[in-house]
Amino acid sequence: MRIGFLGLGAIGRPIAGHLARAHQLRVWNRTAERASAFAGQTGAEAVATPGEAGRDAEVVFTCLPNSPEVEEVLAGHRR
């Protein structure tokens, strides 16, 4: 399955790690270095924007701190 994953914090990183074992995973994080490091460790693809993570994905997960941040990311106000 092709999965987009937004948010690699304390909760998101372990969840994404499990998903990366069995699925094609594109990851985005506000801190690009965190996404790149995760990709290097798991084989996931780090992308520069939330839109890239969701492109062609069958499922998109968000694991962000709160509802306003989810709204900002989905509305394209946060890179």
PDB file as gemmi writes it, atoms N, CA and C in Angstrom:
CRYST1    1.000    1.000    1.000  90.00  90.00  90.00 P 1                      
ATOM      1  N   MET A   1       0.835  -1.168   0.000  1.00  0.00           N  
ATOM      2  CA  MET A   1       0.000   0.000   0.000  1.00  0.00           C  
ATOM      3  C   MET A   1       0.885   1.237   0.000  1.00  0.00           C  
ATOM      4  N   ARG A   2       0.470   2.263  -0.706  1.00  0.00           N  
ATOM      5  CA  ARG A   2       1.193   3.536  -0.737  1.00  0.00           C  
ATOM      6  C   ARG A   2       0.624   4.454   0.348  1.00  0.00           C  
ATOM      7  N   ILE A   3       1.493   4.849   1.287  1.00  0.00           N  
ATOM      8  CA  ILE A   3       1.055   5.632   2.435  1.00  0.00           C  
ATOM      9  C   ILE A   3       1.850   6.924   2.525  1.00  0.00           C  
ATOM     10  N   GLY A   4       1.143   8.014   2.789  1.00  0.00           N  
ATOM     11  CA  GLY A   4       1.767   9.287   3.134  1.00  0.00           C  
ATOM     12  C   GLY A   4       1.662   9.464   4.638  1.00  0.00           C  
ATOM     13  N   PHE A   5       2.715   9.966   5.257  1.00  0.00           N  
ATOM     14  CA  PHE A   5       2.713  10.119   6.712  1.00  0.00           C  
ATOM     15  C   PHE A   5       3.247  11.498   7.063  1.00  0.00           C  
ATOM     16  N   LEU A   6       2.467  12.263   7.796  1.00  0.00           N  
ATOM     17  CA  LEU A   6       2.827  13.629   8.177  1.00  0.00           C  
ATOM     18  C   LEU A   6       3.040  13.701   9.682  1.00  0.00           C  
ATOM     19  N   GLY A   7       4.253  13.956  10.103  1.00  0.00           N  
ATOM     20  CA  GLY A   7       4.548  14.128  11.513  1.00  0.00           C  
ATOM     21  C   GLY A   7       5.317  12.970  12.112  1.00  0.00           C  
ATOM     22  N   LEU A   8       6.598  13.202  12.379  1.00  0.00           N  
ATOM     23  CA  LEU A   8       7.469  12.147  12.906  1.00  0.00           C  
ATOM     24  C   LEU A   8       7.965  12.487  14.307  1.00  0.00           C  
ATOM     25  N   GLY A   9       7.044  12.919  15.149  1.00  0.00           N  
ATOM     26  CA  GLY A   9       7.402  13.234  16.529  1.00  0.00           C  
ATOM     27  C   GLY A   9       7.451  11.998  17.396  1.00  0.00           C  
ATOM     28  N   ALA A  10       7.280  12.205  18.689  1.00  0.00           N  
ATOM     29  CA  ALA A  10       7.390  11.123  19.670  1.00  0.00           C  
ATOM     30  C   ALA A  10       6.397   9.990  19.417  1.00  0.00           C  
ATOM     31  N   ILE A  11       5.224  10.311  18.917  1.00  0.00           N  
ATOM     32  CA  ILE A  11       4.223   9.287  18.635  1.00  0.00           C  
ATOM     33  C   ILE A  11       4.278   8.853  17.174  1.00  0.00           C  
ATOM     34  N   GLY A  12       4.438   9.804  16.270  1.00  0.00           N  
ATOM     35  CA  GLY A  12       4.409   9.501  14.840  1.00  0.00           C  
ATOM     36  C   GLY A  12       5.556   8.634  14.359  1.00  0.00           C  
ATOM     37  N   ARG A  13       6.743   8.873  14.883  1.00  0.00           N  
ATOM     38  CA  ARG A  13       7.909   8.123  14.405  1.00  0.00           C  
ATOM     39  C   ARG A  13       7.759   6.614  14.614  1.00  0.00           C  
ATOM     40  N   PRO A  14       7.366   6.150  15.808  1.00  0.00           N  
ATOM     41  CA  PRO A  14       7.198   4.700  15.971  1.00  0.00           C  
ATOM     42  C   PRO A  14       6.093   4.119  15.079  1.00  0.00           C  
ATOM     43  N   ILE A  15       5.006   4.855  14.938  1.00  0.00           N  
ATOM     44  CA  ILE A  15       3.923   4.369  14.076  1.00  0.00           C  
ATOM     45  C   ILE A  15       4.422   4.254  12.640  1.00  0.00           C  
ATOM     46  N   ALA A  16       5.077   5.298  12.156  1.00  0.00           N  
ATOM     47  CA  ALA A  16       5.602   5.285  10.791  1.00  0.00           C  
ATOM     48  C   ALA A  16       6.636   4.181  10.616  1.00  0.00           C  
ATOM     49  N   GLY A  17       7.420   3.921  11.642  1.00  0.00           N  
ATOM     50  CA  GLY A  17       8.405   2.849  11.569  1.00  0.00           C  
ATOM     51  C   GLY A  17       7.760   1.490  11.324  1.00  0.00           C  
ATOM     52  N   HIS A  18       6.670   1.241  11.998  1.00  0.00           N  
ATOM     53  CA  HIS A  18       5.941  -0.020  11.780  1.00  0.00           C  
ATOM     54  C   HIS A  18       5.388  -0.080  10.358  1.00  0.00           C  
ATOM     55  N   LEU A  19       4.820   1.023   9.891  1.00  0.00           N  
ATOM     56  CA  LEU A  19       4.245   1.058   8.542  1.00  0.00           C  
ATOM     57  C   LEU A  19       5.315   0.872   7.466  1.00  0.00           C  
ATOM     58  N   ALA A  20       6.498   1.437   7.700  1.00  0.00           N  
ATOM     59  CA  ALA A  20       7.575   1.355   6.704  1.00  0.00           C  
ATOM     60  C   ALA A  20       8.039  -0.078   6.470  1.00  0.00           C  
ATOM     61  N   ARG A  21       7.824  -0.945   7.421  1.00  0.00           N  
ATOM     62  CA  ARG A  21       8.253  -2.342   7.280  1.00  0.00           C  
ATOM     63  C   ARG A  21       7.460  -3.088   6.216  1.00  0.00           C  
ATOM     64  N   ALA A  22       6.206  -2.669   5.996  1.00  0.00           N  
ATOM     65  CA  ALA A  22       5.333  -3.449   5.116  1.00  0.00           C  
ATOM     66  C   ALA A  22       4.724  -2.653   3.963  1.00  0.00           C  
ATOM     67  N   HIS A  23       5.010  -1.345   3.902  1.00  0.00           N  
ATOM     68  CA  HIS A  23       4.349  -0.509   2.903  1.00  0.00           C  
ATOM     69  C   HIS A  23       5.322   0.484   2.279  1.00  0.00           C  
ATOM     70  N   GLN A  24       4.917   1.026   1.136  1.00  0.00           N  
ATOM     71  CA  GLN A  24       5.654   2.127   0.522  1.00  0.00           C  
ATOM     72  C   GLN A  24       5.265   3.379   1.289  1.00  0.00           C  
ATOM     73  N   LEU A  25       6.224   4.041   1.892  1.00  0.00           N  
ATOM     74  CA  LEU A  25       5.929   5.145   2.790  1.00  0.00           C  
ATOM     75  C   LEU A  25       6.660   6.403   2.347  1.00  0.00           C  
ATOM     76  N   ARG A  26       5.894   7.489   2.216  1.00  0.00           N  
ATOM     77  CA  ARG A  26       6.470   8.825   2.011  1.00  0.00           C  
ATOM     78  C   ARG A  26       6.224   9.598   3.294  1.00  0.00           C  
ATOM     79  N   VAL A  27       7.262  10.248   3.801  1.00  0.00           N  
ATOM     80  CA  VAL A  27       7.139  10.959   5.064  1.00  0.00           C  
ATOM     81  C   VAL A  27       7.491  12.431   4.922  1.00  0.00           C  
ATOM     82  N   TRP A  28       6.775  13.237   5.673  1.00  0.00           N  
ATOM     83  CA  TRP A  28       7.050  14.674   5.774  1.00  0.00           C  
ATOM     84  C   TRP A  28       7.065  15.038   7.242  1.00  0.00           C  
ATOM     85  N   ASN A  29       7.961  15.931   7.599  1.00  0.00           N  
ATOM     86  CA  ASN A  29       8.025  16.465   8.950  1.00  0.00           C  
ATOM     87  C   ASN A  29       8.403  17.928   8.854  1.00  0.00           C  
ATOM     88  N   ARG A  30       7.927  18.735   9.809  1.00  0.00           N  
ATOM     89  CA  ARG A  30       8.282  20.165   9.796  1.00  0.00           C  
ATOM     90  C   ARG A  30       9.783  20.359   9.803  1.00  0.00           C  
ATOM     91  N   THR A  31      10.491  19.476  10.482  1.00  0.00           N  
ATOM     92  CA  THR A  31      11.949  19.501  10.475  1.00  0.00           C  
ATOM     93  C   THR A  31      12.414  18.497   9.425  1.00  0.00           C  
ATOM     94  N   ALA A  32      12.864  19.004   8.298  1.00  0.00           N  
ATOM     95  CA  ALA A  32      13.218  18.147   7.163  1.00  0.00           C  
ATOM     96  C   ALA A  32      14.305  17.136   7.522  1.00  0.00           C  
ATOM     97  N   GLU A  33      15.235  17.532   8.379  1.00  0.00           N  
ATOM     98  CA  GLU A  33      16.318  16.630   8.761  1.00  0.00           C  
ATOM     99  C   GLU A  33      15.780  15.380   9.448  1.00  0.00           C  
ATOM    100  N   ARG A  34      14.715  15.530  10.212  1.00  0.00           N  
ATOM    101  CA  ARG A  34      14.125  14.380  10.898  1.00  0.00           C  
ATOM    102  C   ARG A  34      13.537  13.403   9.882  1.00  0.00           C  
ATOM    103  N   ALA A  35      12.870  13.929   8.855  1.00  0.00           N  
ATOM    104  CA  ALA A  35      12.305  13.069   7.811  1.00  0.00           C  
ATOM    105  C   ALA A  35      13.424  12.373   7.033  1.00  0.00           C  
ATOM    106  N   SER A  36      14.477  13.100   6.727  1.00  0.00           N  
ATOM    107  CA  SER A  36      15.601  12.507   5.992  1.00  0.00           C  
ATOM    108  C   SER A  36      16.274  11.405   6.799  1.00  0.00           C  
ATOM    109  N   ALA A  37      16.478  11.647   8.076  1.00  0.00           N  
ATOM    110  CA  ALA A  37      17.105  10.630   8.927  1.00  0.00           C  
ATOM    111  C   ALA A  37      16.217   9.393   9.019  1.00  0.00           C  
ATOM    112  N   PHE A  38      14.917   9.600   9.186  1.00  0.00           N  
ATOM    113  CA  PHE A  38      13.979   8.481   9.244  1.00  0.00           C  
ATOM    114  C   PHE A  38      14.030   7.685   7.950  1.00  0.00           C  
ATOM    115  N   ALA A  39      14.027   8.379   6.822  1.00  0.00           N  
ATOM    116  CA  ALA A  39      14.075   7.702   5.522  1.00  0.00           C  
ATOM    117  C   ALA A  39      15.351   6.875   5.390  1.00  0.00           C  
ATOM    118  N   GLY A  40      16.470   7.426   5.826  1.00  0.00           N  
ATOM    119  CA  GLY A  40      17.729   6.698   5.755  1.00  0.00           C  
ATOM    120  C   GLY A  40      17.740   5.436   6.602  1.00  0.00           C  
ATOM    121  N   GLN A  41      17.009   5.450   7.686  1.00  0.00           N  
ATOM    122  CA  GLN A  41      16.975   4.304   8.593  1.00  0.00           C  
ATOM    123  C   GLN A  41      15.957   3.251   8.188  1.00  0.00           C  
ATOM    124  N   THR A  42      14.921   3.658   7.450  1.00  0.00           N  
ATOM    125  CA  THR A  42      13.801   2.739   7.201  1.00  0.00           C  
ATOM    126  C   THR A  42      13.547   2.408   5.738  1.00  0.00           C  
ATOM    127  N   GLY A  43      14.131   3.175   4.831  1.00  0.00           N  
ATOM    128  CA  GLY A  43      13.840   2.971   3.419  1.00  0.00           C  
ATOM    129  C   GLY A  43      12.628   3.741   2.929  1.00  0.00           C  
ATOM    130  N   ALA A  44      12.002   4.505   3.823  1.00  0.00           N  
ATOM    131  CA  ALA A  44      10.896   5.378   3.414  1.00  0.00           C  
ATOM    132  C   ALA A  44      11.457   6.489   2.533  1.00  0.00           C  
ATOM    133  N   GLU A  45      10.574   7.225   1.885  1.00  0.00           N  
ATOM    134  CA  GLU A  45      10.978   8.365   1.063  1.00  0.00           C  
ATOM    135  C   GLU A  45      10.637   9.643   1.803  1.00  0.00           C  
ATOM    136  N   ALA A  46      11.628  10.485   2.074  1.00  0.00           N  
ATOM    137  CA  ALA A  46      11.396  11.792   2.683  1.00  0.00           C  
ATOM    138  C   ALA A  46      11.024  12.778   1.582  1.00  0.00           C  
ATOM    139  N   VAL A  47       9.993  13.585   1.838  1.00  0.00           N  
ATOM    140  CA  VAL A  47       9.546  14.574   0.859  1.00  0.00           C  
ATOM    141  C   VAL A  47       9.519  15.951   1.500  1.00  0.00           C  
ATOM    142  N   ALA A  48       9.506  16.996   0.661  1.00  0.00           N  
ATOM    143  CA  ALA A  48       9.628  18.371   1.136  1.00  0.00           C  
ATOM    144  C   ALA A  48       8.315  19.012   1.564  1.00  0.00           C  
ATOM    145  N   THR A  49       7.190  18.484   1.103  1.00  0.00           N  
ATOM    146  CA  THR A  49       5.909  19.111   1.430  1.00  0.00           C  
ATOM    147  C   THR A  49       4.862  18.056   1.798  1.00  0.00           C  
ATOM    148  N   PRO A  50       3.858  18.444   2.548  1.00  0.00           N  
ATOM    149  CA  PRO A  50       2.766  17.510   2.839  1.00  0.00           C  
ATOM    150  C   PRO A  50       2.068  17.029   1.565  1.00  0.00           C  
ATOM    151  N   GLY A  51       1.932  17.911   0.589  1.00  0.00           N  
ATOM    152  CA  GLY A  51       1.305  17.523  -0.672  1.00  0.00           C  
ATOM    153  C   GLY A  51       2.048  16.411  -1.377  1.00  0.00           C  
ATOM    154  N   GLU A  52       3.374  16.464  -1.335  1.00  0.00           N  
ATOM    155  CA  GLU A  52       4.171  15.396  -1.944  1.00  0.00           C  
ATOM    156  C   GLU A  52       3.961  14.072  -1.216  1.00  0.00           C  
ATOM    157  N   ALA A  53       3.807  14.131   0.094  1.00  0.00           N  
ATOM    158  CA  ALA A  53       3.583  12.898   0.855  1.00  0.00           C  
ATOM    159  C   ALA A  53       2.261  12.256   0.458  1.00  0.00           C  
ATOM    160  N   GLY A  54       1.272  13.073   0.179  1.00  0.00           N  
ATOM    161  CA  GLY A  54      -0.042  12.554  -0.158  1.00  0.00           C  
ATOM    162  C   GLY A  54      -0.255  12.204  -1.613  1.00  0.00           C  
ATOM    163  N   ARG A  55       0.621  12.682  -2.476  1.00  0.00           N  
ATOM    164  CA  ARG A  55       0.454  12.429  -3.910  1.00  0.00           C  
ATOM    165  C   ARG A  55       0.480  10.930  -4.198  1.00  0.00           C  
ATOM    166  N   ASP A  56      -0.553  10.448  -4.841  1.00  0.00           N  
ATOM    167  CA  ASP A  56      -0.691   9.037  -5.220  1.00  0.00           C  
ATOM    168  C   ASP A  56      -0.795   8.078  -4.030  1.00  0.00           C  
ATOM    169  N   ALA A  57      -0.970   8.607  -2.824  1.00  0.00           N  
ATOM    170  CA  ALA A  57      -1.100   7.734  -1.656  1.00  0.00           C  
ATOM    171  C   ALA A  57      -2.510   7.160  -1.588  1.00  0.00           C  
ATOM    172  N   GLU A  58      -2.596   5.942  -1.121  1.00  0.00           N  
ATOM    173  CA  GLU A  58      -3.897   5.325  -0.882  1.00  0.00           C  
ATOM    174  C   GLU A  58      -4.458   5.765   0.471  1.00  0.00           C  
ATOM    175  N   VAL A  59      -3.562   6.066   1.398  1.00  0.00           N  
ATOM    176  CA  VAL A  59      -3.925   6.516   2.732  1.00  0.00           C  
ATOM    177  C   VAL A  59      -2.919   7.578   3.148  1.00  0.00           C  
ATOM    178  N   VAL A  60      -3.399   8.611   3.848  1.00  0.00           N  
ATOM    179  CA  VAL A  60      -2.505   9.613   4.428  1.00  0.00           C  
ATOM    180  C   VAL A  60      -2.787   9.686   5.926  1.00  0.00           C  
ATOM    181  N   PHE A  61      -1.745   9.528   6.719  1.00  0.00           N  
ATOM    182  CA  PHE A  61      -1.845   9.641   8.170  1.00  0.00           C  
ATOM    183  C   PHE A  61      -1.311  11.006   8.582  1.00  0.00           C  
ATOM    184  N   THR A  62      -1.957  11.628   9.549  1.00  0.00           N  
ATOM    185  CA  THR A  62      -1.392  12.814  10.185  1.00  0.00           C  
ATOM    186  C   THR A  62      -1.168  12.485  11.649  1.00  0.00           C  
ATOM    187  N   CYS A  63      -0.019  12.838  12.138  1.00  0.00           N  
ATOM    188  CA  CYS A  63       0.292  12.655  13.549  1.00  0.00           C  
ATOM    189  C   CYS A  63       0.943  13.963  14.004  1.00  0.00           C  
ATOM    190  N   LEU A  64       0.083  14.959  14.137  1.00  0.00           N  
ATOM    191  CA  LEU A  64       0.520  16.313  14.469  1.00  0.00           C  
ATOM    192  C   LEU A  64      -0.002  16.675  15.859  1.00  0.00           C  
ATOM    193  N   PRO A  65       0.596  17.693  16.498  1.00  0.00           N  
ATOM    194  CA  PRO A  65       0.280  17.980  17.897  1.00  0.00           C  
ATOM    195  C   PRO A  65      -1.179  18.336  18.210  1.00  0.00           C  
ATOM    196  N   ASN A  66      -1.846  19.073  17.317  1.00  0.00           N  
ATOM    197  CA  ASN A  66      -3.194  19.508  17.651  1.00  0.00           C  
ATOM    198  C   ASN A  66      -4.000  19.833  16.395  1.00  0.00           C  
ATOM    199  N   SER A  67      -5.280  20.033  16.570  1.00  0.00           N  
ATOM    200  CA  SER A  67      -6.169  20.278  15.426  1.00  0.00           C  
ATOM    201  C   SER A  67      -5.787  21.514  14.623  1.00  0.00           C  
ATOM    202  N   PRO A  68      -5.428  22.648  15.256  1.00  0.00           N  
ATOM    203  CA  PRO A  68      -5.027  23.805  14.440  1.00  0.00           C  
ATOM    204  C   PRO A  68      -3.829  23.504  13.528  1.00  0.00           C  
ATOM    205  N   GLU A  69      -2.884  22.714  14.003  1.00  0.00           N  
ATOM    206  CA  GLU A  69      -1.732  22.366  13.156  1.00  0.00           C  
ATOM    207  C   GLU A  69      -2.160  21.476  11.999  1.00  0.00           C  
ATOM    208  N   VAL A  70      -3.073  20.544  12.236  1.00  0.00           N  
ATOM    209  CA  VAL A  70      -3.589  19.700  11.156  1.00  0.00           C  
ATOM    210  C   VAL A  70      -4.258  20.594  10.111  1.00  0.00           C  
ATOM    211  N   GLU A  71      -5.086  21.527  10.550  1.00  0.00           N  
ATOM    212  CA  GLU A  71      -5.765  22.430   9.627  1.00  0.00           C  
ATOM    213  C   GLU A  71      -4.770  23.263   8.829  1.00  0.00           C  
ATOM    214  N   GLU A  72      -3.725  23.780   9.487  1.00  0.00           N  
ATOM    215  CA  GLU A  72      -2.707  24.569   8.785  1.00  0.00           C  
ATOM    216  C   GLU A  72      -2.004  23.758   7.708  1.00  0.00           C  
ATOM    217  N   VAL A  73      -1.614  22.544   8.048  1.00  0.00           N  
ATOM    218  CA  VAL A  73      -0.899  21.689   7.099  1.00  0.00           C  
ATOM    219  C   VAL A  73      -1.798  21.339   5.925  1.00  0.00           C  
ATOM    220  N   LEU A  74      -3.028  20.928   6.198  1.00  0.00           N  
ATOM    221  CA  LEU A  74      -3.922  20.516   5.127  1.00  0.00           C  
ATOM    222  C   LEU A  74      -4.344  21.695   4.240  1.00  0.00           C  
ATOM    223  N   ALA A  75      -4.365  22.898   4.808  1.00  0.00           N  
ATOM    224  CA  ALA A  75      -4.718  24.079   4.022  1.00  0.00           C  
ATOM    225  C   ALA A  75      -3.518  24.632   3.247  1.00  0.00           C  
ATOM    226  N   GLY A  76      -2.338  24.069   3.495  1.00  0.00           N  
ATOM    227  CA  GLY A  76      -1.148  24.494   2.765  1.00  0.00           C  
ATOM    228  C   GLY A  76      -0.454  25.709   3.350  1.00  0.00           C  
ATOM    229  N   HIS A  77      -0.758  26.051   4.590  1.00  0.00           N  
ATOM    230  CA  HIS A  77      -0.137  27.224   5.215  1.00  0.00           C  
ATOM    231  C   HIS A  77       1.176  26.913   5.909  1.00  0.00           C  
ATOM    232  N   ARG A  78       1.511  25.661   5.979  1.00  0.00           N  
ATOM    233  CA  ARG A  78       2.739  25.265   6.656  1.00  0.00           C  
ATOM    234  C   ARG A  78       3.525  24.384   5.710  1.00  0.00           C  
ATOM    235  N   ARG A  79       4.764  24.626   5.601  1.00  0.00           N  
ATOM    236  CA  ARG A  79       5.630  23.866   4.717  1.00  0.00           C  
ATOM    237  C   ARG A  79       6.145  22.636   5.394  1.00  0.00           C  
TER     238      ARG A  79                                                      
END                                                                             
